[in-house]
C-alpha cells in the first residue's frame, strides 16, 4: 500500500468505495432519464406523425427559447 498511516489508508479506501457506489447510482439514474426521454420523444413523433428533421427543428427551437430565457 502507498499509505504510511493505516487509518488514512482505511479512510481513503472507504471513501473510494463510497465514491464508486455514488457514481454507479448517478450513471444508472442518468441512463434511466435518457431512456425515458427517448421514449417520450418517440411517442411525440408518432402521435403527431413528425419526421426526424421536424423533431430536430423542434429540439433546436426549444433549445433556442430556453437559452434566451436563461440569458
Biopython code that builds the backbone (N, CA, C, O; Angstrom):
import numpy as np
from Bio.PDB.StructureBuilder import StructureBuilder

atoms = [
    (1, "UNK", "N", (0.838, -1.164, 0.000)),
    (1, "UNK", "CA", (0.000, 0.000, 0.000)),
    (1, "UNK", "C", (0.887, 1.232, 0.000)),
    (1, "UNK", "O", (2.004, 1.177, 0.515)),
    (2, "UNK", "N", (0.437, 2.316, -0.549)),
    (2, "UNK", "CA", (1.236, 3.520, -0.612)),
    (2, "UNK", "C", (1.111, 4.403, 0.614)),
    (2, "UNK", "O", (1.831, 5.395, 0.726)),
    (3, "UNK", "N", (0.221, 4.075, 1.533)),
    (3, "UNK", "CA", (-0.004, 4.929, 2.707)),
    (3, "UNK", "C", (0.939, 4.539, 3.832)),
    (3, "UNK", "O", (1.244, 3.364, 4.036)),
    (4, "UNK", "N", (1.390, 5.548, 4.552)),
    (4, "UNK", "CA", (2.218, 5.282, 5.718)),
    (4, "UNK", "C", (1.372, 5.060, 6.961)),
    (4, "UNK", "O", (1.800, 4.392, 7.902)),
    (5, "UNK", "N", (0.170, 5.622, 6.962)),
    (5, "UNK", "CA", (-0.711, 5.532, 8.113)),
    (5, "UNK", "C", (-1.895, 4.630, 7.758)),
    (5, "UNK", "O", (-2.622, 4.891, 6.799)),
    (6, "UNK", "N", (-2.076, 3.564, 8.547)),
    (6, "UNK", "CA", (-3.129, 2.587, 8.265)),
    (6, "UNK", "C", (-4.520, 3.223, 8.296)),
    (6, "UNK", "O", (-5.361, 2.900, 7.458)),
    (7, "UNK", "N", (-4.769, 4.113, 9.243)),
    (7, "UNK", "CA", (-6.087, 4.743, 9.378)),
    (7, "UNK", "C", (-6.400, 5.596, 8.150)),
    (7, "UNK", "O", (-7.516, 5.570, 7.632)),
    (8, "UNK", "N", (-5.402, 6.351, 7.693)),
    (8, "UNK", "CA", (-5.610, 7.176, 6.497)),
    (8, "UNK", "C", (-5.928, 6.302, 5.292)),
    (8, "UNK", "O", (-6.801, 6.638, 4.492)),
    (9, "UNK", "N", (-5.227, 5.190, 5.161)),
    (9, "UNK", "CA", (-5.471, 4.280, 4.047)),
    (9, "UNK", "C", (-6.868, 3.686, 4.129)),
    (9, "UNK", "O", (-7.557, 3.562, 3.117)),
    (10, "UNK", "N", (-7.286, 3.317, 5.342)),
    (10, "UNK", "CA", (-8.601, 2.736, 5.543)),
    (10, "UNK", "C", (-9.682, 3.744, 5.180)),
    (10, "UNK", "O", (-10.652, 3.393, 4.509)),
    (11, "UNK", "N", (-9.530, 4.984, 5.612)),
    (11, "UNK", "CA", (-10.491, 6.032, 5.287)),
    (11, "UNK", "C", (-10.493, 6.285, 3.781)),
    (11, "UNK", "O", (-11.550, 6.457, 3.174)),
    (12, "UNK", "N", (-9.320, 6.306, 3.194)),
    (12, "UNK", "CA", (-9.204, 6.526, 1.754)),
    (12, "UNK", "C", (-9.917, 5.416, 0.980)),
    (12, "UNK", "O", (-10.624, 5.695, 0.011)),
    (13, "UNK", "N", (-9.737, 4.161, 1.399)),
    (13, "UNK", "CA", (-10.393, 3.041, 0.728)),
    (13, "UNK", "C", (-11.912, 3.121, 0.877)),
    (13, "UNK", "O", (-12.648, 2.867, -0.077)),
    (14, "UNK", "N", (-12.376, 3.470, 2.068)),
    (14, "UNK", "CA", (-13.821, 3.601, 2.299)),
    (14, "UNK", "C", (-14.387, 4.728, 1.433)),
    (14, "UNK", "O", (-15.473, 4.601, 0.867)),
    (15, "UNK", "N", (-13.642, 5.831, 1.337)),
    (15, "UNK", "CA", (-14.078, 6.952, 0.512)),
    (15, "UNK", "C", (-14.161, 6.529, -0.954)),
    (15, "UNK", "O", (-15.112, 6.884, -1.651)),
    (16, "UNK", "N", (-13.177, 5.781, -1.417)),
    (16, "UNK", "CA", (-13.176, 5.323, -2.812)),
    (16, "UNK", "C", (-14.358, 4.402, -3.080)),
    (16, "UNK", "O", (-14.977, 4.481, -4.141)),
    (17, "UNK", "N", (-14.678, 3.526, -2.122)),
    (17, "UNK", "CA", (-15.816, 2.618, -2.284)),
    (17, "UNK", "C", (-17.125, 3.402, -2.332)),
    (17, "UNK", "O", (-17.989, 3.136, -3.167)),
    (18, "UNK", "N", (-17.261, 4.371, -1.429)),
    (18, "UNK", "CA", (-18.460, 5.200, -1.403)),
    (18, "UNK", "C", (-18.589, 5.994, -2.693)),
    (18, "UNK", "O", (-19.671, 6.070, -3.274)),
    (19, "UNK", "N", (-17.498, 6.581, -3.138)),
    (19, "UNK", "CA", (-17.496, 7.358, -4.380)),
    (19, "UNK", "C", (-17.892, 6.462, -5.556)),
    (19, "UNK", "O", (-18.654, 6.884, -6.426)),
    (20, "UNK", "N", (-17.388, 5.252, -5.585)),
    (20, "UNK", "CA", (-17.702, 4.320, -6.657)),
    (20, "UNK", "C", (-19.197, 3.981, -6.663)),
    (20, "UNK", "O", (-19.821, 3.937, -7.723)),
    (21, "UNK", "N", (-19.766, 3.744, -5.480)),
    (21, "UNK", "CA", (-21.196, 3.423, -5.403)),
    (21, "UNK", "C", (-22.042, 4.609, -5.825)),
    (21, "UNK", "O", (-23.042, 4.442, -6.522)),
    (22, "UNK", "N", (-21.652, 5.801, -5.412)),
    (22, "UNK", "CA", (-22.402, 7.004, -5.783)),
    (22, "UNK", "C", (-22.346, 7.219, -7.287)),
    (22, "UNK", "O", (-23.363, 7.522, -7.912)),
    (23, "UNK", "N", (-21.160, 7.065, -7.870)),
    (23, "UNK", "CA", (-21.023, 7.261, -9.313)),
    (23, "UNK", "C", (-21.834, 6.224, -10.089)),
    (23, "UNK", "O", (-22.416, 6.540, -11.127)),
    (24, "UNK", "N", (-21.873, 4.999, -9.595)),
    (24, "UNK", "CA", (-22.654, 3.949, -10.249)),
    (24, "UNK", "C", (-24.133, 4.306, -10.214)),
    (24, "UNK", "O", (-24.841, 4.121, -11.204)),
    (25, "UNK", "N", (-24.606, 4.819, -9.075)),
    (25, "UNK", "CA", (-26.009, 5.219, -8.941)),
    (25, "UNK", "C", (-26.321, 6.389, -9.877)),
    (25, "UNK", "O", (-27.374, 6.408, -10.514)),
    (26, "UNK", "N", (-25.422, 7.354, -9.961)),
    (26, "UNK", "CA", (-25.619, 8.501, -10.857)),
    (26, "UNK", "C", (-25.701, 8.037, -12.309)),
    (26, "UNK", "O", (-26.540, 8.521, -13.068)),
    (27, "UNK", "N", (-24.839, 7.109, -12.695)),
    (27, "UNK", "CA", (-24.866, 6.576, -14.061)),
    (27, "UNK", "C", (-26.201, 5.894, -14.350)),
    (27, "UNK", "O", (-26.774, 6.069, -15.425)),
    (28, "UNK", "N", (-26.692, 5.116, -13.383)),
    (28, "UNK", "CA", (-27.954, 4.409, -13.558)),
    (28, "UNK", "C", (-29.108, 5.390, -13.710)),
    (28, "UNK", "O", (-29.947, 5.232, -14.598)),
    (29, "UNK", "N", (-29.154, 6.393, -12.855)),
    (29, "UNK", "CA", (-30.231, 7.391, -12.925)),
    (29, "UNK", "C", (-30.160, 8.161, -14.239)),
    (29, "UNK", "O", (-31.188, 8.385, -14.878)),
    (30, "UNK", "N", (-28.963, 8.569, -14.649)),
    (30, "UNK", "CA", (-28.801, 9.302, -15.912)),
    (30, "UNK", "C", (-29.253, 8.445, -17.093)),
    (30, "UNK", "O", (-29.892, 8.944, -18.019)),
    (31, "UNK", "N", (-28.921, 7.162, -17.057)),
    (31, "UNK", "CA", (-29.340, 6.251, -18.133)),
    (31, "UNK", "C", (-30.866, 6.133, -18.163)),
    (31, "UNK", "O", (-31.470, 6.159, -19.236)),
    (32, "UNK", "N", (-31.483, 6.003, -16.995)),
    (32, "UNK", "CA", (-32.944, 5.890, -16.930)),
    (32, "UNK", "C", (-33.618, 7.152, -17.465)),
    (32, "UNK", "O", (-34.620, 7.066, -18.175)),
    (33, "UNK", "N", (-33.076, 8.316, -17.128)),
    (33, "UNK", "CA", (-33.634, 9.576, -17.628)),
    (33, "UNK", "C", (-33.496, 9.659, -19.140)),
    (33, "UNK", "O", (-34.419, 10.089, -19.833)),
    (34, "UNK", "N", (-32.332, 9.242, -19.654)),
    (34, "UNK", "CA", (-32.108, 9.267, -21.105)),
    (34, "UNK", "C", (-33.102, 8.358, -21.824)),
    (34, "UNK", "O", (-33.670, 8.742, -22.846)),
    (35, "UNK", "N", (-33.309, 7.161, -21.294)),
    (35, "UNK", "CA", (-34.240, 6.222, -21.923)),
    (35, "UNK", "C", (-35.675, 6.744, -21.862)),
    (35, "UNK", "O", (-36.434, 6.589, -22.818)),
    (36, "UNK", "N", (-36.051, 7.367, -20.729)),
    (36, "UNK", "CA", (-37.387, 7.951, -20.597)),
    (36, "UNK", "C", (-37.580, 9.052, -21.639)),
    (36, "UNK", "O", (-38.636, 9.134, -22.265)),
    (37, "UNK", "N", (-36.569, 9.895, -21.826)),
    (37, "UNK", "CA", (-36.652, 10.982, -22.796)),
    (37, "UNK", "C", (-36.766, 10.446, -24.222)),
    (37, "UNK", "O", (-37.504, 10.997, -25.039)),
    (38, "UNK", "N", (-36.043, 9.386, -24.516)),
    (38, "UNK", "CA", (-36.121, 8.785, -25.848)),
    (38, "UNK", "C", (-37.522, 8.237, -26.120)),
    (38, "UNK", "O", (-38.068, 8.415, -27.209)),
    (39, "UNK", "N", (-38.099, 7.564, -25.110)),
    (39, "UNK", "CA", (-39.458, 7.027, -25.276)),
    (39, "UNK", "C", (-40.468, 8.157, -25.457)),
    (39, "UNK", "O", (-41.373, 8.060, -26.286)),
    (40, "UNK", "N", (-40.312, 9.224, -24.681)),
    (40, "UNK", "CA", (-41.212, 10.367, -24.780)),
    (40, "UNK", "C", (-41.120, 11.019, -26.161)),
    (40, "UNK", "O", (-42.143, 11.351, -26.760)),
    (41, "UNK", "N", (-39.913, 11.201, -26.657)),
    (41, "UNK", "CA", (-39.720, 11.804, -27.985)),
    (41, "UNK", "C", (-40.325, 10.913, -29.069)),
    (41, "UNK", "O", (-40.944, 11.409, -30.011)),
    (42, "UNK", "N", (-40.149, 9.613, -28.938)),
    (42, "UNK", "CA", (-40.699, 8.685, -29.938)),
    (42, "UNK", "C", (-42.231, 8.732, -29.930)),
    (42, "UNK", "O", (-42.859, 8.726, -30.989)),
    (43, "UNK", "N", (-42.827, 8.778, -28.741)),
    (43, "UNK", "CA", (-44.297, 8.863, -28.649)),
    (43, "UNK", "C", (-44.799, 10.167, -29.272)),
    (43, "UNK", "O", (-45.797, 10.167, -29.993)),
    (44, "UNK", "N", (-44.114, 11.271, -28.996)),
    (44, "UNK", "CA", (-44.490, 12.558, -29.562)),
    (44, "UNK", "C", (-44.378, 12.522, -31.086)),
    (44, "UNK", "O", (-45.256, 13.011, -31.795)),
    (45, "UNK", "N", (-43.299, 11.944, -31.570)),
    (45, "UNK", "CA", (-43.077, 11.854, -33.016)),
    (45, "UNK", "C", (-44.160, 11.001, -33.670)),
    (45, "UNK", "O", (-44.675, 11.356, -34.730)),
    (46, "UNK", "N", (-44.502, 9.889, -33.049)),
    (46, "UNK", "CA", (-45.533, 9.017, -33.622)),
    (46, "UNK", "C", (-46.921, 9.652, -33.542)),
    (46, "UNK", "O", (-47.707, 9.544, -34.483)),
    (47, "UNK", "N", (-47.223, 10.311, -32.428)),
    (47, "UNK", "CA", (-48.544, 10.909, -32.228)),
    (47, "UNK", "C", (-48.825, 11.991, -33.262)),
    (47, "UNK", "O", (-49.930, 12.060, -33.801)),
    (48, "UNK", "N", (-47.837, 12.836, -33.545)),
    (48, "UNK", "CA", (-48.034, 13.941, -34.474)),
    (48, "UNK", "C", (-47.476, 13.653, -35.868)),
    (48, "UNK", "O", (-47.453, 14.539, -36.723)),
    (49, "UNK", "N", (-47.031, 12.431, -36.097)),
    (49, "UNK", "CA", (-46.523, 11.991, -37.399)),
    (49, "UNK", "C", (-45.431, 12.933, -37.909)),
    (49, "UNK", "O", (-45.506, 13.430, -39.033)),
    (50, "UNK", "N", (-44.406, 13.177, -37.063)),
    (50, "UNK", "CA", (-43.319, 14.086, -37.399)),
    (50, "UNK", "C", (-42.130, 13.311, -37.969)),
    (50, "UNK", "O", (-41.865, 12.174, -37.578)),
    (51, "UNK", "N", (-41.425, 13.948, -38.895)),
    (51, "UNK", "CA", (-40.209, 13.341, -39.441)),
    (51, "UNK", "C", (-39.047, 13.600, -38.471)),
    (51, "UNK", "O", (-39.169, 14.380, -37.527)),
    (52, "UNK", "N", (-37.931, 12.932, -38.728)),
    (52, "UNK", "CA", (-36.749, 13.154, -37.897)),
    (52, "UNK", "C", (-36.272, 14.608, -38.013)),
    (52, "UNK", "O", (-35.838, 15.208, -37.030)),
    (53, "UNK", "N", (-36.360, 15.161, -39.223)),
    (53, "UNK", "CA", (-35.936, 16.546, -39.427)),
    (53, "UNK", "C", (-36.832, 17.513, -38.657)),
    (53, "UNK", "O", (-36.343, 18.489, -38.090)),
    (54, "UNK", "N", (-38.123, 17.254, -38.631)),
    (54, "UNK", "CA", (-39.034, 18.108, -37.872)),
    (54, "UNK", "C", (-38.731, 18.022, -36.370)),
    (54, "UNK", "O", (-38.810, 19.027, -35.663)),
    (55, "UNK", "N", (-38.390, 16.843, -35.894)),
    (55, "UNK", "CA", (-38.017, 16.684, -34.489)),
    (55, "UNK", "C", (-36.732, 17.462, -34.198)),
    (55, "UNK", "O", (-36.590, 18.067, -33.136)),
    (56, "UNK", "N", (-35.806, 17.440, -35.145)),
    (56, "UNK", "CA", (-34.564, 18.195, -34.989)),
    (56, "UNK", "C", (-34.847, 19.692, -34.905)),
    (56, "UNK", "O", (-34.256, 20.392, -34.083)),
    (57, "UNK", "N", (-35.742, 20.180, -35.748)),
    (57, "UNK", "CA", (-36.112, 21.596, -35.714)),
    (57, "UNK", "C", (-36.792, 21.956, -34.399)),
    (57, "UNK", "O", (-36.544, 23.030, -33.850)),
    (58, "UNK", "N", (-37.644, 21.077, -33.891)),
    (58, "UNK", "CA", (-38.293, 21.319, -32.603)),
    (58, "UNK", "C", (-37.261, 21.388, -31.479)),
    (58, "UNK", "O", (-37.344, 22.248, -30.601)),
    (59, "UNK", "N", (-36.300, 20.486, -31.513)),
    (59, "UNK", "CA", (-35.252, 20.474, -30.476)),
    (59, "UNK", "C", (-34.427, 21.759, -30.545)),
    (59, "UNK", "O", (-34.079, 22.332, -29.513)),
    (60, "UNK", "N", (-34.118, 22.208, -31.757)),
    (60, "UNK", "CA", (-33.370, 23.451, -31.909)),
    (60, "UNK", "C", (-34.164, 24.631, -31.363)),
    (60, "UNK", "O", (-33.631, 25.456, -30.622)),
    (61, "UNK", "N", (-35.441, 24.709, -31.733)),
    (61, "UNK", "CA", (-36.287, 25.818, -31.282)),
    (61, "UNK", "C", (-36.433, 25.806, -29.765)),
    (61, "UNK", "O", (-36.370, 26.853, -29.121)),
    (62, "UNK", "N", (-36.627, 24.622, -29.200)),
    (62, "UNK", "CA", (-36.749, 24.513, -27.742)),
    (62, "UNK", "C", (-35.462, 24.972, -27.066)),
    (62, "UNK", "O", (-35.519, 25.700, -26.074)),
    (63, "UNK", "N", (-34.316, 24.569, -27.572)),
    (63, "UNK", "CA", (-33.040, 24.982, -27.011)),
    (63, "UNK", "C", (-32.809, 26.477, -27.142)),
    (63, "UNK", "O", (-32.273, 27.115, -26.236)),
    (64, "UNK", "N", (-33.214, 27.027, -28.270)),
    (64, "UNK", "CA", (-33.070, 28.464, -28.502)),
    (64, "UNK", "C", (-33.926, 29.261, -27.520)),
    (64, "UNK", "O", (-33.471, 30.254, -26.953)),
    (65, "UNK", "N", (-35.152, 28.825, -27.327)),
    (65, "UNK", "CA", (-36.069, 29.522, -26.413)),
    (65, "UNK", "C", (-35.576, 29.413, -24.977)),
    (65, "UNK", "O", (-35.565, 30.411, -24.257)),
    (66, "UNK", "N", (-35.175, 28.238, -24.552)),
    (66, "UNK", "CA", (-34.675, 28.057, -23.194)),
    (66, "UNK", "C", (-33.402, 28.891, -22.989)),
    (66, "UNK", "O", (-33.220, 29.514, -21.943)),
    (67, "UNK", "N", (-32.529, 28.895, -23.997)),
    (67, "UNK", "CA", (-31.313, 29.702, -23.911)),
    (67, "UNK", "C", (-31.613, 31.187, -23.797)),
    (67, "UNK", "O", (-30.953, 31.905, -23.046)),
    (68, "UNK", "N", (-32.606, 31.643, -24.541)),
    (68, "UNK", "CA", (-32.988, 33.063, -24.489)),
    (68, "UNK", "C", (-33.574, 33.413, -23.123)),
    (68, "UNK", "O", (-33.332, 34.503, -22.606)),
    (69, "UNK", "N", (-34.334, 32.505, -22.543)),
    (69, "UNK", "CA", (-34.924, 32.746, -21.227)),
    (69, "UNK", "C", (-33.833, 32.815, -20.170)),
    (69, "UNK", "O", (-33.884, 33.661, -19.276)),
    (70, "UNK", "N", (-32.854, 31.938, -20.266)),
    (70, "UNK", "CA", (-31.772, 31.905, -19.281)),
    (70, "UNK", "C", (-30.942, 33.184, -19.342)),
    (70, "UNK", "O", (-30.527, 33.708, -18.308)),
    (71, "UNK", "N", (-30.702, 33.682, -20.545)),
    (71, "UNK", "CA", (-29.922, 34.919, -20.667)),
    (71, "UNK", "C", (-30.743, 36.070, -20.172)),
    (71, "UNK", "O", (-30.278, 37.210, -20.185)),
]
sb = StructureBuilder()
sb.init_structure("model")
sb.init_model(0)
sb.init_chain("A")
sb.init_seg("    ")
for serial, (resi, resn, name, xyz) in enumerate(atoms, 1):
    if name == "N":
        sb.init_residue(resn, " ", resi, " ")
    sb.init_atom(name, np.array(xyz, "f"), 0.0, 1.0, " ", f" {name:<3s}", serial, name[0])
structure = sb.get_structure()
